[in-house]
Amino acid sequence: MTVPVQHPMYIDGQFVAWQGDAWIDVINPATEEVISRIPDGSAEDARKAIDAADRAQAGWEALPAIERASWLRKISAGICERVSEISALIVAEGGKIQQLAEVEVNFTADYIDYMAEWARRYEGEIIQSDRPGENILVFKRALGVTTGILPWNFPFFLIARKLAPALLTGNTIVIKPSEFTPNN
């Protein structure tokens, strides 16, 4: 019997050793084998993640949208380098066929690149006023810390669906994946 991998939580830019003793088994639906274990996080863990995102938010928002987009493109490039690895994990966790998992991974990278292109259009707008000779300048501001609570069925893409728009617009985000497909 293979001992399942125990994955720590990722908070404040680092993997955090789990201090609790409750774990959630991640099961391959095709084989019913336990393939990994994840911490059964607490409200305190969620608070730590939110506090870390809050500390990072002002600095992230201060970056120009085009620079935030550059970070998104780096994420996309990293995904493209790991398509096989990520898709194999999606297959193991979610029971998808390999081809569909690869489509999800590639689509995720494409979506992140698409969102990065919005940086050129995001920062603000000039709107014509009702008054002659007057224009209205609209500047967009970040909301702050956002959250993404994810379902199991398209785990990798749905991370990007929450993450990319939040980061592009100057927000930080805390992601809570499904306990069925948490590792991708």
C-alpha positions as protocol buffer text, in pm:
chain_id: "A"
residue {
  index: 1
  type: MET
  ca { x: 0 y: 0 z: 0 }
}
residue {
  index: 2
  type: THR
  ca { x: 128 y: 344 z: -94 }
}
residue {
  index: 3
  type: VAL
  ca { x: 124 y: 611 z: 175 }
}
residue {
  index: 4
  type: PRO
  ca { x: -75 y: 909 z: 41 }
}
residue {
  index: 5
  type: VAL
  ca { x: 98 y: 1243 z: 6 }
}
residue {
  index: 6
  type: GLN
  ca { x: -2 y: 1495 z: 271 }
}
residue {
  index: 7
  type: HIS
  ca { x: -28 y: 1843 z: 126 }
}
residue {
  index: 8
  type: PRO
  ca { x: 12 y: 2151 z: 347 }
}
residue {
  index: 9
  type: MET
  ca { x: -188 y: 2471 z: 311 }
}
residue {
  index: 10
  type: TYR
  ca { x: -43 y: 2759 z: 112 }
}
residue {
  index: 11
  type: ILE
  ca { x: -77 y: 3087 z: 303 }
}
residue {
  index: 12
  type: ASP
  ca { x: 113 y: 3414 z: 267 }
}
residue {
  index: 13
  type: GLY
  ca { x: 332 y: 3288 z: -17 }
}
residue {
  index: 14
  type: GLN
  ca { x: 454 y: 2974 z: 158 }
}
residue {
  index: 15
  type: PHE
  ca { x: 351 y: 2623 z: 245 }
}
residue {
  index: 16
  type: VAL
  ca { x: 236 y: 2611 z: 606 }
}
residue {
  index: 17
  type: ALA
  ca { x: 281 y: 2303 z: 823 }
}
residue {
  index: 18
  type: TRP
  ca { x: -56 y: 2180 z: 944 }
}
residue {
  index: 19
  type: GLN
  ca { x: -85 y: 2205 z: 1323 }
}
residue {
  index: 20
  type: GLY
  ca { x: -415 y: 2021 z: 1351 }
}
residue {
  index: 21
  type: ASP
  ca { x: -477 y: 1651 z: 1349 }
}
residue {
  index: 22
  type: ALA
  ca { x: -781 y: 1633 z: 1119 }
}
residue {
  index: 23
  type: TRP
  ca { x: -710 y: 1541 z: 758 }
}
residue {
  index: 24
  type: ILE
  ca { x: -934 y: 1494 z: 456 }
}
residue {
  index: 25
  type: ASP
  ca { x: -863 y: 1199 z: 227 }
}
residue {
  index: 26
  type: VAL
  ca { x: -861 y: 1281 z: -145 }
}
residue {
  index: 27
  type: ILE
  ca { x: -992 y: 976 z: -330 }
}
residue {
  index: 28
  type: ASN
  ca { x: -943 y: 877 z: -693 }
}
residue {
  index: 29
  type: PRO
  ca { x: -1303 y: 816 z: -806 }
}
residue {
  index: 30
  type: ALA
  ca { x: -1193 y: 555 z: -1062 }
}
residue {
  index: 31
  type: THR
  ca { x: -993 y: 336 z: -823 }
}
residue {
  index: 32
  type: GLU
  ca { x: -1130 y: 450 z: -485 }
}
residue {
  index: 33
  type: GLU
  ca { x: -767 y: 477 z: -373 }
}
residue {
  index: 34
  type: VAL
  ca { x: -664 y: 755 z: -134 }
}
residue {
  index: 35
  type: ILE
  ca { x: -419 y: 956 z: -344 }
}
residue {
  index: 36
  type: SER
  ca { x: -346 y: 1239 z: -102 }
}
residue {
  index: 37
  type: ARG
  ca { x: -453 y: 1400 z: 221 }
}
residue {
  index: 38
  type: ILE
  ca { x: -522 y: 1766 z: 284 }
}
residue {
  index: 39
  type: PRO
  ca { x: -561 y: 1958 z: 611 }
}
residue {
  index: 40
  type: ASP
  ca { x: -915 y: 2004 z: 739 }
}
residue {
  index: 41
  type: GLY
  ca { x: -861 y: 2377 z: 776 }
}
residue {
  index: 42
  type: SER
  ca { x: -1021 y: 2581 z: 1050 }
}
residue {
  index: 43
  type: ALA
  ca { x: -1172 y: 2927 z: 1072 }
}
residue {
  index: 44
  type: GLU
  ca { x: -839 y: 3038 z: 1220 }
}
residue {
  index: 45
  type: ASP
  ca { x: -657 y: 2913 z: 908 }
}
residue {
  index: 46
  type: ALA
  ca { x: -902 y: 3103 z: 689 }
}
residue {
  index: 47
  type: ARG
  ca { x: -842 y: 3417 z: 896 }
}
residue {
  index: 48
  type: LYS
  ca { x: -464 y: 3379 z: 852 }
}
residue {
  index: 49
  type: ALA
  ca { x: -510 y: 3354 z: 475 }
}
residue {
  index: 50
  type: ILE
  ca { x: -741 y: 3656 z: 466 }
}
residue {
  index: 51
  type: ASP
  ca { x: -502 y: 3859 z: 682 }
}
residue {
  index: 52
  type: ALA
  ca { x: -209 y: 3770 z: 453 }
}
residue {
  index: 53
  type: ALA
  ca { x: -411 y: 3870 z: 145 }
}
residue {
  index: 54
  type: ASP
  ca { x: -507 y: 4194 z: 317 }
}
residue {
  index: 55
  type: ARG
  ca { x: -142 y: 4277 z: 392 }
}
residue {
  index: 56
  type: ALA
  ca { x: -47 y: 4215 z: 28 }
}
residue {
  index: 57
  type: GLN
  ca { x: -341 y: 4398 z: -125 }
}
residue {
  index: 58
  type: ALA
  ca { x: -223 y: 4761 z: -113 }
}
residue {
  index: 59
  type: GLY
  ca { x: 111 y: 4678 z: -276 }
}
residue {
  index: 60
  type: TRP
  ca { x: -56 y: 4466 z: -542 }
}
residue {
  index: 61
  type: GLU
  ca { x: -314 y: 4732 z: -624 }
}
residue {
  index: 62
  type: ALA
  ca { x: -37 y: 4994 z: -653 }
}
residue {
  index: 63
  type: LEU
  ca { x: 120 y: 4805 z: -945 }
}
residue {
  index: 64
  type: PRO
  ca { x: 8 y: 4928 z: -1287 }
}
residue {
  index: 65
  type: ALA
  ca { x: -244 y: 4695 z: -1451 }
}
residue {
  index: 66
  type: ILE
  ca { x: 7 y: 4617 z: -1727 }
}
residue {
  index: 67
  type: GLU
  ca { x: 254 y: 4488 z: -1465 }
}
residue {
  index: 68
  type: ARG
  ca { x: -15 y: 4277 z: -1298 }
}
residue {
  index: 69
  type: ALA
  ca { x: -89 y: 4138 z: -1645 }
}
residue {
  index: 70
  type: SER
  ca { x: 277 y: 4045 z: -1680 }
}
residue {
  index: 71
  type: TRP
  ca { x: 243 y: 3829 z: -1368 }
}
residue {
  index: 72
  type: LEU
  ca { x: -65 y: 3663 z: -1516 }
}
residue {
  index: 73
  type: ARG
  ca { x: 131 y: 3582 z: -1832 }
}
residue {
  index: 74
  type: LYS
  ca { x: 402 y: 3421 z: -1618 }
}
residue {
  index: 75
  type: ILE
  ca { x: 138 y: 3206 z: -1450 }
}
residue {
  index: 76
  type: SER
  ca { x: 4 y: 3105 z: -1790 }
}
residue {
  index: 77
  type: ALA
  ca { x: 352 y: 3019 z: -1918 }
}
residue {
  index: 78
  type: GLY
  ca { x: 413 y: 2805 z: -1609 }
}
residue {
  index: 79
  type: ILE
  ca { x: 89 y: 2619 z: -1673 }
}
residue {
  index: 80
  type: CYS
  ca { x: 190 y: 2556 z: -2036 }
}
residue {
  index: 81
  type: GLU
  ca { x: 516 y: 2402 z: -1916 }
}
residue {
  index: 82
  type: ARG
  ca { x: 330 y: 2158 z: -1689 }
}
residue {
  index: 83
  type: VAL
  ca { x: 28 y: 2047 z: -1896 }
}
residue {
  index: 84
  type: SER
  ca { x: 102 y: 1674 z: -1859 }
}
residue {
  index: 85
  type: GLU
  ca { x: 163 y: 1693 z: -1486 }
}
residue {
  index: 86
  type: ILE
  ca { x: -144 y: 1904 z: -1411 }
}
residue {
  index: 87
  type: SER
  ca { x: -374 y: 1704 z: -1638 }
}
residue {
  index: 88
  type: ALA
  ca { x: -259 y: 1377 z: -1476 }
}
residue {
  index: 89
  type: LEU
  ca { x: -356 y: 1519 z: -1138 }
}
residue {
  index: 90
  type: ILE
  ca { x: -697 y: 1626 z: -1271 }
}
residue {
  index: 91
  type: VAL
  ca { x: -749 y: 1272 z: -1402 }
}
residue {
  index: 92
  type: ALA
  ca { x: -652 y: 1117 z: -1067 }
}
residue {
  index: 93
  type: GLU
  ca { x: -859 y: 1353 z: -853 }
}
residue {
  index: 94
  type: GLY
  ca { x: -1165 y: 1410 z: -1066 }
}
residue {
  index: 95
  type: GLY
  ca { x: -1187 y: 1101 z: -1282 }
}
residue {
  index: 96
  type: LYS
  ca { x: -1174 y: 1293 z: -1611 }
}
residue {
  index: 97
  type: ILE
  ca { x: -1036 y: 1135 z: -1922 }
}
residue {
  index: 98
  type: GLN
  ca { x: -685 y: 1249 z: -2012 }
}
residue {
  index: 99
  type: GLN
  ca { x: -788 y: 1439 z: -2326 }
}
residue {
  index: 100
  type: LEU
  ca { x: -1052 y: 1641 z: -2141 }
}
residue {
  index: 101
  type: ALA
  ca { x: -808 y: 1717 z: -1860 }
}
residue {
  index: 102
  type: GLU
  ca { x: -553 y: 1845 z: -2114 }
}
residue {
  index: 103
  type: VAL
  ca { x: -821 y: 2063 z: -2275 }
}
residue {
  index: 104
  type: GLU
  ca { x: -902 y: 2208 z: -1931 }
}
residue {
  index: 105
  type: VAL
  ca { x: -536 y: 2286 z: -1861 }
}
residue {
  index: 106
  type: ASN
  ca { x: -473 y: 2446 z: -2201 }
}
residue {
  index: 107
  type: PHE
  ca { x: -800 y: 2640 z: -2184 }
}
residue {
  index: 108
  type: THR
  ca { x: -699 y: 2766 z: -1840 }
}
residue {
  index: 109
  type: ALA
  ca { x: -369 y: 2901 z: -1974 }
}
residue {
  index: 110
  type: ASP
  ca { x: -551 y: 3064 z: -2267 }
}
residue {
  index: 111
  type: TYR
  ca { x: -807 y: 3221 z: -2033 }
}
residue {
  index: 112
  type: ILE
  ca { x: -537 y: 3370 z: -1811 }
}
residue {
  index: 113
  type: ASP
  ca { x: -366 y: 3517 z: -2120 }
}
residue {
  index: 114
  type: TYR
  ca { x: -701 y: 3655 z: -2234 }
}
residue {
  index: 115
  type: MET
  ca { x: -754 y: 3824 z: -1898 }
}
residue {
  index: 116
  type: ALA
  ca { x: -400 y: 3966 z: -1912 }
}
residue {
  index: 117
  type: GLU
  ca { x: -494 y: 4144 z: -2236 }
}
residue {
  index: 118
  type: TRP
  ca { x: -764 y: 4333 z: -2047 }
}
residue {
  index: 119
  type: ALA
  ca { x: -490 y: 4530 z: -1872 }
}
residue {
  index: 120
  type: ARG
  ca { x: -477 y: 4761 z: -2173 }
}
residue {
  index: 121
  type: ARG
  ca { x: -845 y: 4846 z: -2135 }
}
residue {
  index: 122
  type: TYR
  ca { x: -893 y: 4826 z: -1762 }
}
residue {
  index: 123
  type: GLU
  ca { x: -735 y: 5129 z: -1593 }
}
residue {
  index: 124
  type: GLY
  ca { x: -1001 y: 5389 z: -1671 }
}
residue {
  index: 125
  type: GLU
  ca { x: -1234 y: 5548 z: -1919 }
}
residue {
  index: 126
  type: ILE
  ca { x: -1316 y: 5888 z: -2061 }
}
residue {
  index: 127
  type: ILE
  ca { x: -1691 y: 5938 z: -2085 }
}
residue {
  index: 128
  type: GLN
  ca { x: -1854 y: 6230 z: -2259 }
}
residue {
  index: 129
  type: SER
  ca { x: -2054 y: 6443 z: -2018 }
}
residue {
  index: 130
  type: ASP
  ca { x: -2403 y: 6578 z: -2071 }
}
residue {
  index: 131
  type: ARG
  ca { x: -2244 y: 6924 z: -2051 }
}
residue {
  index: 132
  type: PRO
  ca { x: -2084 y: 7052 z: -2371 }
}
residue {
  index: 133
  type: GLY
  ca { x: -1705 y: 7058 z: -2371 }
}
residue {
  index: 134
  type: GLU
  ca { x: -1676 y: 6845 z: -2058 }
}
residue {
  index: 135
  type: ASN
  ca { x: -1546 y: 6491 z: -2020 }
}
residue {
  index: 136
  type: ILE
  ca { x: -1573 y: 6260 z: -1722 }
}
residue {
  index: 137
  type: LEU
  ca { x: -1269 y: 6056 z: -1620 }
}
residue {
  index: 138
  type: VAL
  ca { x: -1353 y: 5724 z: -1456 }
}
residue {
  index: 139
  type: PHE
  ca { x: -1077 y: 5558 z: -1256 }
}
residue {
  index: 140
  type: LYS
  ca { x: -1126 y: 5202 z: -1141 }
}
residue {
  index: 141
  type: ARG
  ca { x: -1014 y: 5090 z: -798 }
}
residue {
  index: 142
  type: ALA
  ca { x: -972 y: 4746 z: -651 }
}
residue {
  index: 143
  type: LEU
  ca { x: -1224 y: 4615 z: -402 }
}
residue {
  index: 144
  type: GLY
  ca { x: -963 y: 4451 z: -177 }
}
residue {
  index: 145
  type: VAL
  ca { x: -947 y: 4090 z: -64 }
}
residue {
  index: 146
  type: THR
  ca { x: -1174 y: 3856 z: -258 }
}
residue {
  index: 147
  type: THR
  ca { x: -1251 y: 3489 z: -213 }
}
residue {
  index: 148
  type: GLY
  ca { x: -1305 y: 3203 z: -452 }
}
residue {
  index: 149
  type: ILE
  ca { x: -1491 y: 2894 z: -332 }
}
residue {
  index: 150
  type: LEU
  ca { x: -1456 y: 2626 z: -595 }
}
residue {
  index: 151
  type: PRO
  ca { x: -1659 y: 2322 z: -698 }
}
residue {
  index: 152
  type: TRP
  ca { x: -1504 y: 1991 z: -801 }
}
residue {
  index: 153
  type: ASN
  ca { x: -1606 y: 1963 z: -1167 }
}
residue {
  index: 154
  type: PHE
  ca { x: -1364 y: 2199 z: -1346 }
}
residue {
  index: 155
  type: PRO
  ca { x: -1117 y: 2255 z: -1065 }
}
residue {
  index: 156
  type: PHE
  ca { x: -822 y: 2395 z: -1254 }
}
residue {
  index: 157
  type: PHE
  ca { x: -1010 y: 2626 z: -1489 }
}
residue {
  index: 158
  type: LEU
  ca { x: -1232 y: 2759 z: -1211 }
}
residue {
  index: 159
  type: ILE
  ca { x: -927 y: 2862 z: -1010 }
}
residue {
  index: 160
  type: ALA
  ca { x: -827 y: 3078 z: -1307 }
}
residue {
  index: 161
  type: ARG
  ca { x: -1184 y: 3203 z: -1350 }
}
residue {
  index: 162
  type: LYS
  ca { x: -1167 y: 3350 z: -999 }
}
residue {
  index: 163
  type: LEU
  ca { x: -797 y: 3431 z: -978 }
}
residue {
  index: 164
  type: ALA
  ca { x: -721 y: 3608 z: -1308 }
}
residue {
  index: 165
  type: PRO
  ca { x: -988 y: 3881 z: -1295 }
}
residue {
  index: 166
  type: ALA
  ca { x: -924 y: 3944 z: -926 }
}
residue {
  index: 167
  type: LEU
  ca { x: -549 y: 3983 z: -970 }
}
residue {
  index: 168
  type: LEU
  ca { x: -576 y: 4186 z: -1289 }
}
residue {
  index: 169
  type: THR
  ca { x: -804 y: 4440 z: -1123 }
}
residue {
  index: 170
  type: GLY
  ca { x: -571 y: 4489 z: -827 }
}
residue {
  index: 171
  type: ASN
  ca { x: -744 y: 4263 z: -578 }
}
residue {
  index: 172
  type: THR
  ca { x: -591 y: 3981 z: -380 }
}
residue {
  index: 173
  type: ILE
  ca { x: -771 y: 3650 z: -341 }
}
residue {
  index: 174
  type: VAL
  ca { x: -805 y: 3357 z: -106 }
}
residue {
  index: 175
  type: ILE
  ca { x: -900 y: 3032 z: -281 }
}
residue {
  index: 176
  type: LYS
  ca { x: -1087 y: 2750 z: -107 }
}
residue {
  index: 177
  type: PRO
  ca { x: -1078 y: 2449 z: -339 }
}
residue {
  index: 178
  type: SER
  ca { x: -1320 y: 2159 z: -329 }
}
residue {
  index: 179
  type: GLU
  ca { x: -1208 y: 1886 z: -93 }
}
residue {
  index: 180
  type: PHE
  ca { x: -1266 y: 1640 z: -380 }
}
residue {
  index: 181
  type: THR
  ca { x: -1019 y: 1810 z: -618 }
}
residue {
  index: 182
  type: PRO
  ca { x: -793 y: 2030 z: -405 }
}
residue {
  index: 183
  type: ASN
  ca { x: -443 y: 1958 z: -530 }
}
residue {
  index: 184
  type: ASN
  ca { x: -432 y: 2110 z: -874 }
}
